[in-house]
Amino acid sequence: MRSNRIVYNFNAPKMELALRLVWTIVWMVFFRLSPIPMHGWRVFLLRIFGAKIGSQVRIYPSVSVWFPWNLRIGKGSCLGRWVNCYSVDVIELGESVLISQYSYLCSAGHDIDDKNFKLKKAPIKIKNNVWVAADAFIGPGVTIGDGAVVGARAAVFKNVKPWTVVGGNPAKLIRKRKHFLK
């Protein structure tokens, strides 16, 4: 089972640390323990902490969100079971986006050329009508274009063009996808 461990950067502003601590408690008690059908309740909790979330959004209780105030989700989207949103920077999902179980949206990493491995962050943008299949990894700074599909267990480190299917580690183009919204 994956956990929402508390790891603090004590150089971060004290208010951010305090909000993160309060969010972690709310996540553990009210979010995580809520029954599966209570998607609206979890959306409400995320909104209280600054998330911008559209209507008809489904978020499962096992979803982990690092900083809710960096989360943006469009109408009709879904964060499936055990999705991890490491939202150190903004994570933005368009409308009708499905992020499948065990996927990891990671908006931060470390500078491997810095002796102290300084934290580097960059936003993730997932456009409309995208499916990120089970156990995929989306790295910092990645934009996934409209209608794209990221295959199961893919690791995406570069932008994905609209209406394409990618897979593998690192993710590579598998084929074009039929543009059903034309």
N, C-alpha and C positions, 0 to 999 in steps of 0.2 A: 504494500500500500504506500502511495506517495504522500508526503506530508508537506505542510505549509510551515517550514521551519522559520524561526525568527533569527535572522542574521543581520546585525547592525553595523553600519559604518558610523563610527562615533565622530567622524569629521562632518557628518551631515548636520544640517540645521536641527536644533532641538525640537522645533515644532513638527518637522517631518518625522522625527523619531517618535514623538508622542502620538501623532496621528497613526503611524504604522502600528504602534502598540495597541491603541484603541481598536483599530480595524482588525487586528489579529484576534483580539478577544471576541469582537462581534462576529467575525468569520467562524471561529470555533464554536461559539454557543448558539448563535441565531441563524447563521447561514448554513453551515455544515450539517447541523442536526435537523434542518427543516425537511419535511417530507418531499419526495420527488415531484409531485404535481404542483408544488407551490413556487412556480417560476416567477410569478408576480411579486411575491414576498422578497425573493432574492434580488430581483431588479430594484425594488424599493430600497433595500439595504445598500446596494451599490450606488444608487442615486444619492442617498443621504451623504455618502462619502465622495460625491463629486463626479461620478460616472455619468456620461451622457448616453442615454439608452432610448431607442425608439420603441414603438409599440410592437406587440406580438413577439417579443423576444423570449427565447427559452434558455435558461441557464440552470444547469444541474447542480445539486448541493455539493458534489465532490470537486467542482471547479475551484481552482486556486487563483486568486488575483492579488498581485503584490501591492500596487498602488492603485486603488479604484479610481482616483481622480485623473488617471492617465488612460482611462478606458472609454472608447467611443464605439457604440454598436448601433447599426441601422436597423430599420423595421424588418421584422420577420426573420432575424438571424438566430443562430443557435450555437451555444458553447456546450458540447457534449460532455459526457462523464469523464472525469479525471483530466480535463484540459487544464493546462498550467499557463496562465498569462503573467509572465514576468514583465510587468509593465513599469519598469524603471523609467522608460520614455513612453510616449503615446503609442497605444495600440488601437488602430482604427479599423473597424469592420464595416463594410457597406451593407446594403440591403440584401436579404435572402442569401446570407453566407452561412455555410455549415462547417463548423470546426468539429471534426469527429473525435471520438474518445482517445485519450492519452496523448493528444497532440500538445506540442510545446511552442508557445509564441514567446520568443526571447528578444526583448528590445535592448539588451545590454550585454557586454562582454568585457574582456580585459585587453589592454594594449600589451601584446607579447614582446614588444620592443622597448618597453619601459621597465626599468629594474624593479619598480614597485608594482608592476602590473596594474597601472591606473585604470579605473573604470571608464569604459567608453560606452556611450549609449546612442541609439538612433531609432527613430520611429518605425513602426511596421504599419503598412497600409494594405489592407485586403479589400479589393473593390467589390462591386455587386456580383451576385450570382456565382460565387466561388465555392468550391468544395475542397476543403483540406481533409484528406482521408486519414484513417486511424494512425496514430503514433508518428505523425510527421513533425519535423522540426522546422520552424521558420525563424531565421536569424535576424539580427538587428539591421535596420536600414532597408529591408526588403519591401518591395511593392509587388503585389500579385494582381495582375490585370483582370478586368471584367471577364466573367465566364470561364476562368481557368480552373483546372483540376490539378491538385497536388496529390500524387499517388501515396498509398500507404507506406509508411516508414521512410518517406523521402526526406532529405535534408536540403533545405533551400537556403542558399547563401547569396544568391543574385536574383534580380528582378525576374518575374515570370510574365511573359507577354500575354495579352488578352486572348481568350479562346484557344488556349493550348493545354496540353496534358503533359505534365512533367513527373519524373520519378527517379529514384535512385539516390545514391550518396556519393558525390554531390548530385543534386537533381539536374537532369538533362531532359531536353525535349523528347517526348515519345511520339506525339503526333499533334496535328491541329484538331480542334474540336468544332463540331457543327455550331454555327452561331444561330441559336434558336430564337433570338429576340429580334431578328431583322424583319 
